[in-house]
């Protein structure tokens, strides 16, 4: 069951049913599509992300949770519902929103990458299913907020550096 946030972002469940919610926005110095923003973010991962994913997989696998492996950085020109972007399944794609999910026995995650006018918003929503999911989100929630914040700052700076001059 999905829901729509007041910002227009797609959520994994109604806001009151979520165990984690994070929405962060950055001004864009030039227009990009949601998929182009995703490609750019994943092509330039933060330092230590690969190590963090290896650690996550090593711990989670002991509890019967599937390994996700992290992000490959491989860009995609086109996606459609049902396609995979690394470990995320594409749920929906439009000119203004890319909706990705990962569902497992411990939690369901939905990430919305939405572009409206000159702003990019990444909204992540999570519903946990068991004690492991709740414990998992204790370190992951704050880390996620910090990682997304840093990724959006880097994206904005990178796009500004490559923006065409204003005429």
N, C-alpha and C positions, 0 to 999 in steps of 0.2 A: 504494500500500500504506500503510495507516495502522496506528497502534499506540496503545496506551493507556498513559499515564504512571502511575507509582505513586499519583499524586494523583487519578487518574481522568480527567484531561484527555486529549483525543484529540490525537495527534501525527501529523505528515505521514509519519513513518517511525519504526522502532524507534530508541530513544535513541542507541544506538551508531552508527547511520548518519547522524545529524544533523550538519550543519555549523554550526548555530546553535540554541541553546535558551535560552529565558528564561521564567521563571515568577515572577510577582509577585502578591502577595495583599494585600488591604486589608480591615479590618473594616468592616462596613456598619452604620450607625446605625439602619437600618430595612430591611425586606425589599424586594428588587427582583428582577425576572426578569432573565435574561441579556440579552434583547432590550431591556428598559427601561434596563439599565446601558449597553448599547451606544449606544442613542439619546441618552442623557444625555452620554456621553463625546464623541460626535461633534457634538452640538449646541453644545458649548463647547470648540472647538479651542484648542490652545495658540497663543500669538502666534508668528508666523513659519512656521506649518505650511504655509500656502498657498504661501509663497515657497520652502520646502524642496521641496515637491512639484513646483513649476515647474522648479526647478533639476534635480531628479532626472529629470524627463521630458526636459529639454533634453539632458542628458548621455546618458542611456540610449538615447534614440531614435537617436543616432549609431551605436549598436552593434546596431541591429535589435530592440531591446526595445520592446514596446508601451508607450504612454503610459498612465498610470493616473489622472492628473488630481487626485487627492486626495479629500477627503471633502466631500460636499455639505451635511451636517448635516440632511438631510431625515429626519424620524422615520418609523418604520414601526410600525404596530400589529400586524402579523402577517407572518411570513415562513415559507417552506417550502423544503425542499431544491430547489436549482436556481435560486432567486431570486437577484438581485444586490443587495448592499448596497454601493453605489458600485462600486469595482473588485473587491470580494470576492464570490465565489460562496458561497452558503449550502450547506454540505455536510450539516449536520444541525442540528436544533433540538429542544430538549426543555424541560421545566420547569427543568432545572438547567444545561443547556449549550447554547451557540450555537457552532457550528463553521464557520469561514470559511476559504476558500482563495483563493490567487492562484497560478496556474501559468503559467510563461513559459519561454522557451528557456534562460534563465540560472539559474533557480531555481524551486523550489516552496515556498510559504509556507503554513502552516496556523496559524490563531489560534483558540484555544479561550477563550471567555468563559464561565466556570463559576461558579455560585453554589451554595454548600453552607452550610446553616445561615445564619450571619450574616457570611459571608466571600465576597468576590469575588476570583477568581483569573483573571488573563489569562496564558495560556501561548502562546508563539509558538515554532514549530519550523520550521526551514529545511533543505532539501537543495539544495546548489548543483549545477549541471550542467556548468559549464565555468569557464575562467579568469575570464571577466567576472563570473560569479556570485560567485566567491571574492573578487575585488577589490571588487565592489559591497558585499559584506558587511563589509569592513574598516571603513568609516566608518558604515555603516548599523547594524551590530550595537550598538556603544556608544550611538549616537544613539537607537536604538529603546529600549534599557534606560532611558535618561534620560527620554525622552518618556512611556513607559508609567508610570514612577514618578511623574512630575508629574501625569499625567492621573488616576491613582488617588488621589493626595492631594487633588486638586481635587474629584473625585467624592465622596469621603468628607466633605469639608468642606461641600459643597453639600447633600448629603443630610442631614447633621446640622442644617444651618440650616433645613431644611424639614420635619424630623421632627416628628411630633405629640408633644405633651408626654406624659410617662409618668404614668399615673394611679395 
